[in-house]
Amino acid sequence: MNSTSQDETRIDDLAEVFRVMGDANRLRILVLVLDRPRPVADIAAAAGLSQSLVSHNLGRLRASRLVSAERRGKQVFYVAADQHVRTVLRDMLEHIGEVDRPGPPLGQA
């Protein structure tokens, strides 16, 4: 595989990760598990979502390697998969907080 096709594959993979993160419910879940492992019931209560919807979305997040899971007795706890995921989300949360910052309109530099 040449570097151009490798680059295209990486861009396709990255686009898929952003598609997964593009769902508001999945973003809520990711933010809730950024700093500490939480069980599905806690995530559902904090997000205001059903446990089945949270479980479904956690499956998508796990498949995209954005969260990891750890079984503790009868419960499974979920947490952001690694520092890369935490950094991207924290940076974007900070970025959206800059909306009122003076500067050129979006799309103009």
C-alpha positions as CSV (number, residue, x, y, z in Angstrom):
1,M,0.0,0.0,0.0
2,N,1.5,3.4,-1.0
3,S,1.5,6.4,1.3
4,T,-1.3,8.1,-0.5
5,S,-3.7,5.2,0.0
6,Q,-2.5,4.9,3.6
7,D,-3.3,8.6,4.1
8,E,-6.7,8.1,2.6
9,T,-7.4,5.1,4.8
10,R,-6.4,7.1,7.9
11,I,-8.6,10.0,6.9
12,D,-11.5,7.6,6.3
13,D,-10.9,6.1,9.8
14,L,-10.7,9.6,11.3
15,A,-13.9,10.6,9.6
16,E,-15.6,7.5,11.1
17,V,-14.5,8.4,14.6
18,F,-15.8,12.0,14.1
19,R,-19.1,10.5,12.8
20,V,-19.4,8.4,16.0
21,M,-18.6,11.5,18.1
22,G,-21.0,13.6,16.1
23,D,-24.0,12.2,17.9
24,A,-25.1,14.5,20.8
25,N,-26.0,11.6,23.1
26,R,-22.6,9.9,22.5
27,L,-20.8,13.2,23.3
28,R,-22.8,13.5,26.5
29,I,-21.7,10.0,27.5
30,L,-18.1,10.7,26.6
31,V,-18.0,13.9,28.6
32,L,-19.5,12.0,31.6
33,V,-16.7,9.4,31.5
34,L,-13.8,11.7,30.8
35,D,-12.3,11.6,34.2
36,R,-13.6,8.6,36.0
37,P,-15.1,5.2,35.3
38,R,-18.9,5.1,35.7
39,P,-21.5,2.3,35.4
40,V,-24.3,2.4,32.8
41,A,-26.9,3.3,35.4
42,D,-25.0,6.3,36.6
43,I,-24.3,7.5,33.1
44,A,-28.0,7.1,32.1
45,A,-29.1,9.1,35.2
46,A,-26.6,11.9,34.6
47,A,-27.4,12.1,30.9
48,G,-31.1,11.8,31.3
49,L,-31.2,8.8,28.9
50,S,-32.5,5.3,29.2
51,Q,-30.0,2.6,30.2
52,S,-30.7,0.7,26.9
53,L,-29.9,3.8,24.9
54,V,-26.7,4.4,26.9
55,S,-25.7,0.7,26.5
56,H,-26.2,0.9,22.7
57,N,-24.2,4.1,22.4
58,L,-21.4,2.7,24.6
59,G,-21.2,-0.2,22.2
60,R,-20.6,2.2,19.3
61,L,-18.0,4.2,21.4
62,R,-16.2,1.0,22.4
63,A,-16.1,-0.2,18.8
64,S,-14.5,3.1,17.9
65,R,-12.0,2.7,20.8
66,L,-13.2,5.9,22.4
67,V,-14.2,4.3,25.7
68,S,-12.9,1.2,27.5
69,A,-14.8,-1.0,29.9
70,E,-13.9,-2.8,33.1
71,R,-16.1,-5.3,34.9
72,R,-16.4,-4.9,38.7
73,G,-18.5,-7.6,40.1
74,K,-21.9,-7.4,38.3
75,Q,-21.4,-3.9,36.9
76,V,-19.4,-2.7,33.9
77,F,-17.7,0.7,34.3
78,Y,-16.8,2.8,31.3
79,V,-14.2,5.5,31.0
80,A,-12.5,7.5,28.2
81,A,-10.2,5.1,26.4
82,D,-7.0,7.1,26.8
83,Q,-5.4,10.5,27.1
84,H,-5.8,11.2,23.4
85,V,-9.6,11.0,23.7
86,R,-9.6,13.2,26.9
87,T,-7.4,15.8,25.2
88,V,-9.5,16.1,22.0
89,L,-12.7,16.4,24.0
90,R,-11.3,18.9,26.5
91,D,-9.7,21.0,23.7
92,M,-13.0,21.1,21.8
93,L,-14.9,22.0,24.9
94,E,-12.5,24.8,25.5
95,H,-12.7,25.9,21.8
96,I,-16.5,26.2,21.9
97,G,-16.1,28.4,25.0
98,E,-14.2,30.9,22.8
99,V,-17.2,31.8,20.7
100,D,-17.4,35.3,22.2
101,R,-13.7,35.8,21.7
102,P,-13.0,38.7,19.3
103,G,-11.7,37.7,15.9
104,P,-12.7,37.3,12.2
105,P,-16.0,35.6,11.4
106,L,-15.9,31.9,11.0
107,G,-14.5,30.9,7.6
108,Q,-12.5,34.1,7.3
109,A,-8.9,34.4,8.3
